[in-house]
Amino acid sequence: MGELQQTQQIQKSNDVFENMPVGCALRSMVVPTIISQIIVLIYNMADTFYVGRTNNPYMVAGASLILPVFNITLCLAGLAGIGGGALVSRLLGEKREDEARKTAAFSLYLAIGISTLFALVMGVFMDPVLMLLGAGENTLVFARQYSFFVIVIGGIPTVLSNVLSNLIRSVGCSKEAGIGITLGGLLNIALDPLFMFVILPKGYEVMGVGIATCLSNCIACIYFFIVMARLGKESVITFSLKNGLPEKRSMLAVFAVGIPSAVSTFLFDLDYIVIDRLMVSYNDFALAAVGIVLKVERLPLNVGLGICQGMLPLVAYNFAAKNKKRMDDTIRLSRKLGLVIAGVSIVFYEIFAVYLIRFFIGEPQTVAMATDFLRIRVLATPLMFLSFFTVYLFQAFGKGDKALFLGVTRWLVFNIPMLFILNGFFGMYGIVWSQVTADTLTVLLSLYVYRKYRP
């Protein structure tokens, strides 16, 4: 029965990559990924929402301080998961299943190694790191509680579950990958109030959030282990190194694509940090307003990321298989879908901006500012989609140098400097308009690089 199930899974994967109509194949890969991205967005807000119910600003600040550190774990997951997953799809397209199997195992052990090292470093140097991030006398204890459970104990399952999601998607099992990420997110949303307000005593709410997040990621990781077991012993996704390590060029290829992914994720978060720092110089209303907008605008962006993540294995496989027509059709349809969603989001946010903001806060001055900010920032949605869409394409092609160039240029040459320039000339609203301005330049550069270096 196990061999039959494995054979059927291989046939299913080959059908998605090779035979299924492009629209159907893209839908089967993209829809689960979009759903999981939306759930991830919701559960990223859940911790802040529940901690906010305590009305304790020190708890909120302590939990929020860990966000940059937690995002580093996502960077590590992108290094092994995006780099390994893109290569596995290309190797399958070349019909090199043995090398794909070795690459998947290498990516998994790489994920375990780097996440273990990061957790140990964070455990040893926790207080200095937290104080560097701004923890003070009143917030250090809460930041320490959250960091211990989410980073020190929960770092390995968090990274590993994200890497397994990418690897499982790389063999055509997007539904299974999406279920795992969705499961972790829904569990986190459900377990937060249970640990905060039921199991643990008053005063330990932040610890409760940390335990809930850690536990939900552990359960998601176990789910992925079960999926691996169901795929069979001969599956490409395995921990087995009995056939040895992959070729040197394969290991380098994992880093060549994975490092740009990690760097882009880090710089994306750095951009948000800079926005907050610049808004602080105006007033608390402006800071609160832009903070809400940066959360609300993520919905269409996360949907766009879901499209890119679902598209990547299809493009990578057909690129390696030299099926240029199917590859080009996949790229065109993915781009069209992303731009349509971006266009719809612009219309939706322009009409309903004020109502969306009031969901988060009712203070009139903040609502007015945030409504203006959102209506401006949403104009950049199609530009932002095209920017990271091109980066994902180069990752699929295995051209990590181009992906790194575009990612670094976008954030360090265009976006972040534009924040300072427009802030200097136009003040607070210059910060808000910077995304449209910078990403216009990014898209022009991306189109030039894509036309020059695309296969």
N, C-alpha and C positions, 0 to 999 in steps of 0.2 A: 504493500500500500504506500509506504514511504517513497519507494522508487517511482511509482506511478505519479504520485503527487509532485515529485521533483521534476519529472519529465513534463508534466502539464504546465508547471511554473515556467520552465525554460521555453516551452512553446508559446506561452502567453507573453513572455518578455520579448521574444523574437518577433511575435506578431505586432506588438506595440511599436517596436523599432523599425520594422521592415515592411509589413504588409497592411496594417490597418490604415484606412484613409487618414491623411494628415490631421484633418479637423478632429476626428474621433480620438486619434492618438494623443493629440495635444490636450484635448479635454480630459482624457483619462489621467494624464500626468499633472495637469495644472489645477484642476478643481480641488483635489485633496490638499494640495500645497497651499492654495489660496485660503481654504477653510482653516488650515492649521496656522497660517500667518495671522489671520484675524483673531483666532483664539489666543495666540501668543501676545498680540497687542492688548487684548482685554486683560489677560492675567498679569502683564507687566504693569497695568494700572491698578490691579486689584490690591497689591500689597500697600501701595500708597493710600488707596481708598480706605481700606480697613484700619490701617494705623491712624489715619486721620479721624476715625470715629472715636478715638481715645481723647481727642481735643488736647493732646499733650504735644506741644511744638518740639520738645526735645526728642521725643520718640520719632516724630516725623523726620526731623533733621538727621537723627542717627541712622535711620533706615535708608534715607535718601543718599547719604554720604557713600554708601557701598556701591551705588550704581556704576561709577567708573571702573571699580575693581571687578564687579560682576560682568561688565561688558568685555573685560580682558579675557574672561573665560569663553565668551562667544567668539572673540578673535582667535583663540587657540582652537576652538571647534572648527572655525572656517579654514584654518591652516590645514588641518588633517582631513576634514570632511569635504570641503569644496575641491581642494587639490587632489585628494584621493578619488573622490567620486567622479570628477571630470575625466581623470585618466582611466578609471575602470570602464566607463562608457566607451571611450575611444579604443581601448584594448578589445572590448567585446566586438566593436565594429570591425576590427582587424582580425577577428576570429582567434584571438590569443587568450583563451580562457585561463590557461595555467598562469600566465603572467598577470592577468587581472586578479586572480585569486591571491597571488603573492602580494600584489599591490594593496588589496583590501586588508589583508592581515597586517602588512606594514603600517598602513594608515591607522588601524585600530591600536596597535601597540605604540605608535607615535602619540596618539591622543592620550593614552593612559600615562605614558612617560612624561609628557609636558604638563598635563593637568596635575599629576602627582607632585612634580617639582614645584609648580606654582602654588599648590595647596600647602606644601611644606614651608616654602618661603613666606607665605602669608601668615601661617601659624606662628613662625618664629619671630617675624618682624611686624606683627599685627598692630601693636600700639603706635610705633613710629609711622607706619603707613597711614593709619587712621588720623593721626594728628596732622600729618602732612596734607591730608584731604580736607582738614578743617574741623576735626572733632575737638571739642573742648571739654571742660569739666562736667558739663551737664549732659553732653551727648555721647561721650566716649563709651560709657557702659552699654548703651543701647546699640551703638555701632559695632561694638565688640561681640555682643550676643548674635546679631544678625550675620556678621561676617563669619563667625565660627561655624554656624550651621550651613550657611549658603556657599561659602568659599572653601573653608578648610575640610569640612566633612562632605559637603555636597558638590564640590568642584568636579571631582572625577565623574560621577554619574551624569552631571549636567553636560560636560564636554562629550562624554562617550555617547549619550543618547542623541545629541545633535549630529555627531559624526556618523553614527549608525543610520540615522535618518537619511543623511546624504548618500551613504553607500547603498542602502536598500533602494532608494529612488534611482540610483545610477544603473540598476539592473532592470528597471521598468516597473518596480513595485511602488508606485507613488502613493497608492491608496494606503498600503500598510505603513509607509513612512509618515503620511499625514495623520493617520490614526494615532500613532505613537506620540507625536508632538501635541496633538489635540488632547489626548488622554492626560498628559502631564499638566497642560494648562487648566483643564477643567477640574482636575483633582486639586490643584493649587487654589483655585477660586473657592472650592468647597471646604478644603481643610483649614484655610486661614481663619475663619471665624470660629471653627471648632476648637482649635488649639488656643486661640487668643482669648476667647470669652467663656469657654466651657471647661477645658482640660486644665489650663494653667491659671494660677492665681493672678489677681489684679497686680499690675506693675511689671508683668512679664509678657506683655502683648507682643513686643518686638521679637522676643525669643520664640513666641508661638508662630509668628509669621515665618521666621527662619526655619523652624522645624518643619512647617507645612511645605515650604518651598523645597527643602531638601528631600523630604519624603516623596513628594510628587515626582521629582526628577528621578529618584531611585526606582519608583514603580514604572515610570516610562522606560527606563533603562532595562528593567526586567522584561517588559513587554517586547522590546526589540530583541532580547536574547531568545524569547519564545519564537518570534518571527524567523530568526536565524535557524533555529532548530527545525522549524517546519519546512524551510527551504531545502533541508537535507545536507548530509555530510559533504556532498560533492558540489555544493553551491559555491558560487564565486565569493560570497560574503562569508568569511570564516576567520577564526582566530588561529587556525592551524598554520604552523611554519615548517611542517614536515618536509616540504619541497624546497625549503630555503627562502632566502630573501629575494626580492625582485631585482632586476638588473639595475645597475648604477644609474642609467639614464632614466629609468622609471622613478627611482627615488628622487632624483633631481627634478623630475617633472612634477611630482607631488608638491615640492617646495616652490617650484617656479610659478605654479598657479595658486597654491595655498597662501604663500606670503602676501601677494597682492590683495587677496581677499581679506586677510587679517588686517593689513595696513589700512585698507579702505574702510573697514568697520570701525577701526580705532579713530581714524580721521573724521568720520561721520559724527561720532560722539564728541570729538574735540570741537567740532563746529558748533554743536548745541551748547557746550560749556562756554564758549566764547560769546555766544549770543546772550546767555544768562549774565555773564560778567559785565557786558556792555550795558545791558538793560538796568543793572543795579544802580548805575550812575544817575538814572533819572528818578524814578520813584517806585514805591512798592506796588502801585497799581500796574505800572508798565511791566514789572517783573512777573507779577501774577498773571497778567494778560498773555504775555508771550509764552509763559510756561504752559498755560492751557492750550494755546494754539499749537505748540509743538507736539502736543499729544493728539489733538483732534485731527491734525493734518496727516497723521501717520496712517490712517485707514486706507486711502487710495495708494499710498506708497507701499504699504505692506501687501496689498493686492498685487501691485506691480512686481514686487519681489517674488511673490508666489508664482506669477507668470514666468519670470526669469528662471527660478529654480526648477520649475516643471519643464521648461523648454530646454535647459542645459543638457540633460542626458540625451535627448532626441537629436539635438544638433551635434553633440560630440560623437555619438554613435555613427550617424550618417556622414559626418565629415571624415571619420576614419575609414568608413566603408566605401568612401568615394561616390556616394549617392548624392550628387550635388543638387539635383532637382528636388529631392525630398528634403534635403537640408534647407535649401532656399525657400521652399514653400513653408516650412516650419518657422523660419525666421520672419517671413512676411506676415504670416497669420498671427504670430505672437506679438509682433510690433503693432499691428493693426488693433488687436484686442487691447493691448495696454494703452494705446492712445485713445481708444473709444472710452475706456473706463476713466481715464484722466479727464477727458472732455466732459463726461457726465458728472464727475466729481466737482468740476469747476461750476457748472450750472447749479448743482445741488447746494454747494457751500455758499455761493453768492445769494441764493434765495433764503436758505435756512440758517445762515451763520449765527444770527442772534439767538435763535432757539437752541442751537447746539452749545453755545457758550453758557447760556443760562442753566443748562443741565449740570454744569460744574460749579457755577458761582452765580449769586444773585446781586452782588454789589454793583450799582448802576455804572459807576465810572470804569470799573474793570470790564464790565460787559461791553460798554461802548468801545473801549480800546481794543479788546480782543476781537470784537466783530470786525473792526477795520483791519486789524492785523491778518485775520484769517482770510478775508476777501482779497487781500493783496498776495499773501503767500501761496494761496491755492492756484494762482495763475502760473506758478512754476511747476505744477504737478506733471504736465506732459514733458517738460524739459528735464525734470529729475528722472522720470522714467526712461527717457532716451539715453540719459547719461549712464545710468547703471546697467541698462539693457546692453549697451555696447561693451561694457566691461565684462558682462557675463558671456557675451559672444566670444570674446578673445580667450576667456577661461575655457570655454568649450573647445576652441581650436587648439588649446595648449600653448597659446602665445602669452605666457605670463608677463613677459617684459612689457608688452603693449598694455595689458590690463593694469600693471603697476604704474606705468607712465600716466595713463588716463586718470587713475584713482588719485595719485599724488598731485597731479596738475590741477585736478578739479578742486581739491580741498586746500592745498597749500599755495597755489598760484592764483586761483580765481576766488573761491568762496570766502575763505577766512580773511585774506587781504581786503576783499570787497566790503566786508563788514566794517572794518576800520575806516576805509576810505569814505564810504557813504555815511557812516556815523559822523565823521568829521565834517562833511559838507551839509548833510540834511538832518542830522540828529536822529532821534528815535525812529522816525519813519524810514530813514535811510537804512537802518538795520533790517527792517522788515522787507524793503525792496531789494536788498542785496541778493536774495536767493534767485529772483527772476533775472537780474542782471548778470550774475556770475554764471548761472547755468545756461544762459543764452550763449555765452562764450564757450562753455564746456561742450555744448551740443555741436557748435560749429567745428571745434577741434576734433571731437569724436567722429563726426561725419568724414572729415578729411583723413584721419588716421584709418578709419574703417575702409574707405574706398581705396586707400593706398596699399593696405596690408591684408585685406580680407583674402581668403583662399579663392 
